[in-house]
Amino acid sequence: MDAKTFDKSRLPSRHTTMGADSAPHRAFYYAMGMTEEDIAKPFVGVATCWNETAPCNISLGRQAQVVKHGVKAGGGTPREFTTITVTDGIAMGHEGMRSSLVSREVIADSVELTMRGHSYDALVSVAGCDKSLPAMMMVMARLNVPSVFIYGGSILPGRYKGRDLTIQDVFEAVGENAAGRITDQELHDIECVACPSAGSCGGQFTANTMACVSEAIGLAVPGSAGAPAPYESRDAYCEASGRAVMNMLAQNIRPRDIITRKSLENAAMIVAASGGSTNAGLHLPAIAHEAGIEFELDDVCEIFKKTPYIADLKPGGKYVAKDMYEVGGVPILMKALLDGGYMHGDCLTVTGRTIAENLANVSVPADQDVIRPTSAPITPTGGVVGMKGSLAPDGAIVKVAGMDNLVFKGPARVFDCEEDAYAAVTNLEIQEGEVIVIRYEGPSGGPGMREMLSTTSALYGLGMGDKVALVTDGRFSGATRGFCIGHVGPEAAVGAPIALVENGDIIHIDANEGLLDLEVSEEVLKERHKNWKPRETNYQSGALWKYAQTVGATHKGAVTHPGGAKETHMYADI
């Protein structure tokens, strides 16, 4: 595409490239080796989360270079920049996890500020870790310049004693070791082989869930979420993403043309169909919020109820992301849903075509069992279920993929932080039939809404995974399995019912009916509330304090600003 196709006088970069007033700005561009021809073209931000924090991110720099080739081929001038990530696998199980969800907002804010500060015209975002994926999609909706998302790809599976491994297996091995079921040497052997390459965690955990979302919602080039990070076949998708954003710029296709109520429903469908991460119940409302669309946890869960679970992926199933890629990737899953009458085929995508048009030549292979037809699902409703009741008036969420028993009733065992619960689990103090309650881990009360993978994995490692339930106002990793209910709202920090639970109180959980009830009378709870006092956290300054002051309710996405509905101007039109 020729650069003359674009009228710079209508694009944000006119403020830094056109006219006599922009001479100082152009001087800086010349200093970086840019030519007059480069400056005359649209400026495309290529935002990556490359860093050396974890395997999720280490391949993103290389992929960004290929994206830039695509932008140049399409008639644009790419400007690469990076932002932070907090990698959940390394932050898990300690104070570091408080930074994880906060990083979603920081990533989105930092990309916004870079784009605004330098007046870039379009955006390609390359992300690889749990919070970076939704953050990049959030900022695309916020800025509303032509934008394409591309996932950095999943890690390859490890191998141990003839079976595939993911990081989930390492977390669970810690529990097995504590119980004496495996030796210290076996634990060491597992940790050494579980993560053999670059890429995000290999099961249908949060990163791969949100990667599927990127295609289903229409913000990514079809097929781009599938290829593992080490595969050089990713280059074709990276270049295509760069070209696609230039086509969008030429046609003035913007993220809010793509992110609609229907496309958000498509996104929720693919989460349910794949037995994806419960964190999607947090991230989809946040993406919607940026676009000025009301789409809260209740809305997400309504889609979950109507969608069959058809992709047999870990942690509830047998296969990893690489296996789904080998049978055709995310387009195959989308095609199965479309053929079954579930997915909205008329939604626009970054290709300039609709979902149905993108999938017109895709067929679901018959000689595989990774993805089933909707007529023969693993279960007739989604692998993720929303819950409400007296313990969670604003809702909660649980992943039921791979579970047999969906009803649980037992006495509460209450902990006011994850560390205390984890210690009780590893010290073998938890009794069969108990409902573990971990509270004051919500967005503001934590602060930071920590994930509980260390605790849930230890339970499975000890052989207790199906013998207890766990309820929290915090979150779970996408790798969590078992009867683990998270996102309980309102959170304990505001004096909600979960703050009033006492040891021995009976909690009734029914995932078939979506019920989460505390069997304590309203009168008793009112008396307990009289004696309840707000708790101060240890975070009275810095980023976590700032987050706690601004973060909103979990069921609305735990967002920190008013969103698209309150805009008085849009960056894309400056």
GIJOZI-V302980 format. One record per residue. N is the residue number from 1. RES is the residue in three letters. SS is DSSP state (H for helix, E for strand, L for the rest). PHI is phi in whole degrees, 0 to 359 (NA if undefined). PSI is psi as a letter, one per 30 degrees, with the letter a starting at -180 (* if undefined). Layout:
<<N:RES:SS:PHI:PSI> <N:RES:SS:PHI:PSI>>
This chain:
<<1:MET:L:NA:k> <2:ASP:L:285:k> <3:ALA:H:299:f> <4:LYS:H:294:f> <5:THR:H:298:f> <6:PHE:L:262:k> <7:ASP:L:261:j> <8:LYS:H:298:f> <9:SER:H:293:f> <10:ARG:H:247:g> <11:LEU:L:254:l> <12:PRO:L:305:e> <13:SER:L:291:f> <14:ARG:H:301:f> <15:HIS:H:291:f> <16:THR:H:243:f> <17:THR:H:231:f> <18:MET:L:245:k> <19:GLY:L:85:l> <20:ALA:H:297:e> <21:ASP:H:297:f> <22:SER:H:268:g> <23:ALA:H:304:e> <24:PRO:H:298:e> <25:HIS:H:295:e> <26:ARG:H:297:e> <27:ALA:H:302:e> <28:PHE:H:295:e> <29:TYR:H:295:e> <30:TYR:H:300:e> <31:ALA:H:299:f> <32:MET:L:264:g> <33:GLY:L:88:g> <34:MET:L:282:l> <35:THR:L:258:l> <36:GLU:H:299:e> <37:GLU:H:297:e> <38:ASP:H:300:e> <39:ILE:H:292:f> <40:ALA:H:284:f> <41:LYS:L:270:l> <42:PRO:E:299:k> <43:PHE:E:265:k> <44:VAL:E:245:j> <45:GLY:E:290:k> <46:VAL:E:248:j> <47:ALA:E:263:k> <48:THR:E:232:l> <49:CYS:L:253:h> <50:TRP:L:299:k> <51:ASN:L:191:l> <52:GLU:L:253:h> <53:THR:L:279:f> <54:ALA:L:193:l> <55:PRO:L:298:f> <56:CYS:L:305:e> <57:ASN:L:249:f> <58:ILE:L:287:f> <59:SER:L:262:f> <60:LEU:H:288:e> <61:GLY:H:299:e> <62:ARG:H:297:e> <63:GLN:H:293:e> <64:ALA:H:298:e> <65:GLN:H:297:e> <66:VAL:H:287:e> <67:VAL:H:305:e> <68:LYS:H:297:e> <69:HIS:H:300:e> <70:GLY:H:295:e> <71:VAL:H:299:e> <72:LYS:H:297:e> <73:ALA:H:298:f> <74:GLY:L:272:g> <75:GLY:L:96:g> <76:GLY:E:242:l> <77:THR:E:247:j> <78:PRO:E:281:k> <79:ARG:E:231:j> <80:GLU:E:278:k> <81:PHE:E:210:l> <82:THR:E:240:l> <83:THR:L:220:l> <84:ILE:L:281:l> <85:THR:L:220:l> <86:VAL:L:242:k> <87:THR:L:268:j> <88:ASP:H:300:e> <89:GLY:H:300:e> <90:ILE:H:273:e> <91:ALA:H:283:f> <92:MET:L:296:k> <93:GLY:L:85:g> <94:HIS:L:207:a> <95:GLU:H:299:f> <96:GLY:H:302:f> <97:MET:H:295:f> <98:ARG:H:298:f> <99:SER:H:277:f> <100:SER:H:295:d> <101:LEU:H:295:e> <102:VAL:H:302:e> <103:SER:H:296:f> <104:ARG:H:303:e> <105:GLU:H:290:e> <106:VAL:H:295:e> <107:ILE:H:299:e> <108:ALA:H:300:e> <109:ASP:H:295:e> <110:SER:H:290:e> <111:VAL:H:293:e> <112:GLU:H:304:e> <113:LEU:H:294:e> <114:THR:H:294:e> <115:MET:H:296:e> <116:ARG:H:295:e> <117:GLY:H:297:f> <118:HIS:H:246:g> <119:SER:L:57:h> <120:TYR:L:280:l> <121:ASP:L:264:f> <122:ALA:E:204:l> <123:LEU:E:214:k> <124:VAL:E:241:k> <125:SER:E:247:k> <126:VAL:E:242:j> <127:ALA:E:222:l> <128:GLY:L:222:f> <129:CYS:L:241:l> <130:ASP:H:311:e> <131:LYS:H:273:f> <132:SER:H:290:e> <133:LEU:H:295:e> <134:PRO:H:297:e> <135:ALA:H:301:e> <136:MET:H:294:e> <137:MET:H:290:e> <138:MET:H:298:e> <139:VAL:H:288:f> <140:MET:H:300:e> <141:ALA:H:294:e> <142:ARG:H:294:e> <143:LEU:H:284:e> <144:ASN:L:61:g> <145:VAL:L:274:l> <146:PRO:L:311:k> <147:SER:E:214:k> <148:VAL:E:228:k> <149:PHE:E:258:k> <150:ILE:E:222:k> <151:TYR:E:283:k> <152:GLY:L:285:f> <153:GLY:L:100:l> <154:SER:E:272:l> <155:ILE:L:285:l> <156:LEU:L:283:l> <157:PRO:E:289:k> <158:GLY:E:280:l> <159:ARG:E:230:k> <160:TYR:E:210:j> <161:LYS:L:51:h> <162:GLY:L:82:g> <163:ARG:E:230:l> <164:ASP:E:289:k> <165:LEU:E:240:k> <166:THR:L:234:l> <167:ILE:H:298:f> <168:GLN:H:305:e> <169:ASP:H:295:e> <170:VAL:H:290:e> <171:PHE:H:301:e> <172:GLU:H:289:e> <173:ALA:H:296:f> <174:VAL:H:300:e> <175:GLY:H:295:e> <176:GLU:H:298:e> <177:ASN:H:294:e> <178:ALA:H:298:e> <179:ALA:L:275:f> <180:GLY:L:78:g> <181:ARG:L:277:f> <182:ILE:L:226:l> <183:THR:L:278:l> <184:ASP:H:300:e> <185:GLN:H:295:e> <186:GLU:H:296:e> <187:LEU:H:301:e> <188:HIS:H:298:e> <189:ASP:H:298:e> <190:ILE:H:294:e> <191:GLU:H:296:f> <192:CYS:H:283:f> <193:VAL:H:245:f> <194:ALA:L:292:e> <195:CYS:E:234:i> <196:PRO:L:272:g> <197:SER:L:204:l> <198:ALA:L:294:l> <199:GLY:L:125:l> <200:SER:E:280:l> <201:CYS:L:311:k> <202:GLY:L:278:f> <203:GLY:L:277:a> <204:GLN:L:279:i> <205:PHE:L:269:a> <206:THR:H:295:e> <207:ALA:H:298:e> <208:ASN:H:291:e> <209:THR:H:299:e> <210:MET:H:289:f> <211:ALA:H:296:e> <212:CYS:H:301:e> <213:VAL:H:302:e> <214:SER:H:301:e> <215:GLU:H:282:e> <216:ALA:H:294:e> <217:ILE:L:279:f> <218:GLY:L:99:g> <219:LEU:L:268:f> <220:ALA:E:232:l> <221:VAL:L:298:k> <222:PRO:L:305:k> <223:GLY:L:88:f> <224:SER:L:288:f> <225:ALA:L:277:f> <226:GLY:L:270:e> <227:ALA:L:298:k> <228:PRO:L:302:l> <229:ALA:L:306:e> <230:PRO:L:286:f> <231:TYR:L:286:k> <232:GLU:L:290:f> <233:SER:L:297:f> <234:ARG:H:298:f> <235:ASP:H:302:e> <236:ALA:H:297:e> <237:TYR:H:289:e> <238:CYS:H:296:e> <239:GLU:H:295:e> <240:ALA:H:298:e> <241:SER:H:293:e> <242:GLY:H:296:e> <243:ARG:H:295:e> <244:ALA:H:298:e> <245:VAL:H:294:e> <246:MET:H:288:e> <247:ASN:H:296:e> <248:MET:H:298:e> <249:LEU:H:297:e> <250:ALA:H:296:e> <251:GLN:H:264:f> <252:ASN:L:54:h> <253:ILE:L:270:k> <254:ARG:L:241:l> <255:PRO:H:306:e> <256:ARG:H:284:f> <257:ASP:H:286:f> <258:ILE:H:264:e> <259:ILE:L:278:j> <260:THR:L:230:l> <261:ARG:H:303:e> <262:LYS:H:295:e> <263:SER:H:290:e> <264:LEU:H:294:e> <265:GLU:H:295:e> <266:ASN:H:302:e> <267:ALA:H:297:e> <268:ALA:H:296:e> <269:MET:H:300:e> <270:ILE:H:289:f> <271:VAL:H:296:e> <272:ALA:H:295:e> <273:ALA:H:294:f> <274:SER:L:261:g> <275:GLY:L:60:h> <276:GLY:L:284:a> <277:SER:L:288:k> <278:THR:L:297:f> <279:ASN:L:297:f> <280:ALA:H:299:f> <281:GLY:H:293:f> <282:LEU:H:264:e> <283:HIS:H:279:e> <284:LEU:H:296:e> <285:PRO:H:300:e> <286:ALA:H:292:e> <287:ILE:H:297:e> <288:ALA:H:301:e> <289:HIS:H:303:e> <290:GLU:H:297:e> <291:ALA:L:270:g> <292:GLY:L:78:g> <293:ILE:L:251:k> <294:GLU:L:279:j> <295:PHE:L:209:j> <296:GLU:L:258:a> <297:LEU:H:305:e> <298:ASP:H:302:e> <299:ASP:H:293:e> <300:VAL:H:300:e> <301:CYS:H:291:f> <302:GLU:H:297:e> <303:ILE:H:292:e> <304:PHE:H:305:e> <305:LYS:H:297:e> <306:LYS:H:263:f> <307:THR:L:251:k> <308:PRO:L:286:k> <309:TYR:E:269:j> <310:ILE:L:232:f> <311:ALA:E:255:j> <312:ASP:L:273:i> <313:LEU:E:248:l> <314:LYS:L:295:k> <315:PRO:L:272:f> <316:GLY:L:277:f> <317:GLY:L:244:a> <318:LYS:L:259:f> <319:TYR:E:253:l> <320:VAL:L:249:l> <321:ALA:H:303:e> <322:LYS:H:302:e> <323:ASP:H:294:e> <324:MET:H:294:e> <325:TYR:H:300:e> <326:GLU:H:290:f> <327:VAL:L:260:g> <328:GLY:L:127:f> <329:GLY:L:77:a> <330:VAL:H:301:e> <331:PRO:H:304:e> <332:ILE:H:292:e> <333:LEU:H:297:e> <334:MET:H:296:e> <335:LYS:H:296:e> <336:ALA:H:299:e> <337:LEU:H:290:e> <338:LEU:H:295:e> <339:ASP:H:298:e> <340:GLY:L:279:f> <341:GLY:L:86:g> <342:TYR:L:261:e> <343:MET:L:280:k> <344:HIS:L:285:j> <345:GLY:L:279:f> <346:ASP:L:268:g> <347:CYS:L:282:k> <348:LEU:E:289:k> <349:THR:L:229:l> <350:VAL:L:294:f> <351:THR:L:283:f> <352:GLY:L:85:f> <353:ARG:L:249:l> <354:THR:E:276:l> <355:ILE:H:305:e> <356:ALA:H:298:e> <357:GLU:H:294:e> <358:ASN:H:298:e> <359:LEU:L:263:g> <360:ALA:L:303:e> <361:ASN:L:257:g> <362:VAL:L:266:k> <363:SER:L:228:k> <364:VAL:L:278:j> <365:PRO:L:298:k> <366:ALA:L:274:f> <367:ASP:L:268:h> <368:GLN:L:208:l> <369:ASP:L:234:g> <370:VAL:L:290:e> <371:ILE:E:239:k> <372:ARG:L:263:l> <373:PRO:L:290:l> <374:THR:H:296:f> <375:SER:H:284:f> <376:ALA:H:224:i> <377:PRO:L:285:l> <378:ILE:L:295:e> <379:THR:E:220:l> <380:PRO:L:287:f> <381:THR:L:242:l> <382:GLY:L:301:l> <383:GLY:L:284:f> <384:VAL:E:232:k> <385:VAL:E:232:k> <386:GLY:E:273:l> <387:MET:E:223:l> <388:LYS:E:213:l> <389:GLY:E:160:a> <390:SER:L:295:f> <391:LEU:L:273:f> <392:ALA:E:219:i> <393:PRO:E:302:e> <394:ASP:E:267:f> <395:GLY:E:110:l> <396:ALA:E:202:l> <397:ILE:E:212:k> <398:VAL:E:215:k> <399:LYS:E:269:j> <400:VAL:L:254:f> <401:ALA:L:305:k> <402:GLY:L:86:f> <403:MET:L:270:k> <404:ASP:L:262:e> <405:ASN:L:263:k> <406:LEU:L:250:g> <407:VAL:E:232:k> <408:PHE:E:212:k> <409:LYS:E:214:k> <410:GLY:E:189:l> <411:PRO:E:283:k> <412:ALA:E:285:k> <413:ARG:E:237:j> <414:VAL:E:260:k> <415:PHE:E:227:k> <416:ASP:L:265:g> <417:CYS:L:196:l> <418:GLU:H:293:e> <419:GLU:H:304:e> <420:ASP:H:294:e> <421:ALA:H:294:e> <422:TYR:H:298:e> <423:ALA:H:298:e> <424:ALA:H:296:e> <425:VAL:H:294:e> <426:THR:H:290:f> <427:ASN:L:271:g> <428:LEU:L:62:h> <429:GLU:L:262:f> <430:ILE:L:275:k> <431:GLN:L:258:k> <432:GLU:L:304:k> <433:GLY:L:91:f> <434:GLU:L:279:l> <435:VAL:E:253:j> <436:ILE:E:286:k> <437:VAL:E:248:j> <438:ILE:E:245:j> <439:ARG:L:233:l> <440:TYR:L:60:h> <441:GLU:L:240:g> <442:GLY:L:286:a> <443:PRO:L:303:e> <444:SER:L:268:e> <445:GLY:L:282:f> <446:GLY:L:294:e> <447:PRO:L:284:l> <448:GLY:L:111:f> <449:MET:L:53:i> <450:ARG:L:294:l> <451:GLU:E:274:l> <452:MET:L:244:h> <453:LEU:H:298:e> <454:SER:H:300:e> <455:THR:H:290:e> <456:THR:H:294:e> <457:SER:H:292:e> <458:ALA:H:299:e> <459:LEU:H:300:e> <460:TYR:H:293:e> <461:GLY:H:299:e> <462:LEU:L:277:f> <463:GLY:L:82:g> <464:MET:L:255:g> <465:GLY:L:303:e> <466:ASP:L:255:g> <467:LYS:L:248:f> <468:VAL:L:224:l> <469:ALA:E:239:l> <470:LEU:E:223:k> <471:VAL:E:231:k> <472:THR:E:210:l> <473:ASP:L:271:g> <474:GLY:L:272:a> <475:ARG:E:236:l> <476:PHE:L:235:k> <477:SER:L:296:l> <478:GLY:L:298:f> <479:ALA:L:278:f> <480:THR:L:294:k> <481:ARG:L:225:l> <482:GLY:L:102:a> <483:PHE:L:279:i> <484:CYS:E:238:j> <485:ILE:E:257:k> <486:GLY:E:240:a> <487:HIS:E:63:g> <488:VAL:E:300:k> <489:GLY:E:228:k> <490:PRO:L:294:l> <491:GLU:L:279:l> <492:ALA:H:299:e> <493:ALA:H:300:f> <494:VAL:H:258:g> <495:GLY:L:80:g> <496:ALA:L:288:l> <497:PRO:H:309:e> <498:ILE:H:297:f> <499:ALA:H:286:f> <500:LEU:H:257:f> <501:VAL:L:293:k> <502:GLU:L:239:l> <503:ASN:L:308:k> <504:GLY:L:96:f> <505:ASP:L:303:k> <506:ILE:E:274:k> <507:ILE:E:246:k> <508:HIS:E:247:k> <509:ILE:E:240:k> <510:ASP:E:222:j> <511:ALA:L:285:f> <512:ASN:L:295:e> <513:GLU:L:262:f> <514:GLY:L:71:h> <515:LEU:E:249:k> <516:LEU:E:222:j> <517:ASP:E:242:k> <518:LEU:E:259:j> <519:GLU:L:274:i> <520:VAL:L:227:k> <521:SER:L:293:l> <522:GLU:H:300:e> <523:GLU:H:297:e> <524:VAL:H:295:e> <525:LEU:H:296:e> <526:LYS:H:297:e> <527:GLU:H:295:e> <528:ARG:H:297:e> <529:HIS:H:294:f> <530:LYS:H:299:e> <531:ASN:H:264:f> <532:TRP:L:281:k> <533:LYS:L:231:k> <534:PRO:L:302:k> <535:ARG:L:255:k> <536:GLU:L:270:k> <537:THR:L:275:l> <538:ASN:L:278:g> <539:TYR:L:249:i> <540:GLN:L:253:g> <541:SER:L:201:l> <542:GLY:H:80:a> <543:ALA:H:297:e> <544:LEU:H:292:e> <545:TRP:H:298:e> <546:LYS:H:301:e> <547:TYR:H:298:e> <548:ALA:H:299:e> <549:GLN:H:286:f> <550:THR:H:248:f> <551:VAL:L:291:k> <552:GLY:L:261:a> <553:ALA:L:293:k> <554:THR:H:299:e> <555:HIS:H:292:f> <556:LYS:H:260:g> <557:GLY:L:104:g> <558:ALA:L:53:h> <559:VAL:L:268:l> <560:THR:L:237:g> <561:HIS:L:208:l> <562:PRO:L:292:f> <563:GLY:L:85:a> <564:GLY:H:300:f> <565:ALA:H:295:f> <566:LYS:H:258:g> <567:GLU:L:297:k> <568:THR:L:248:f> <569:HIS:L:207:l> <570:MET:L:241:k> <571:TYR:H:306:e> <572:ALA:H:303:f> <573:ASP:H:253:g> <574:ILE:L:295:*>>
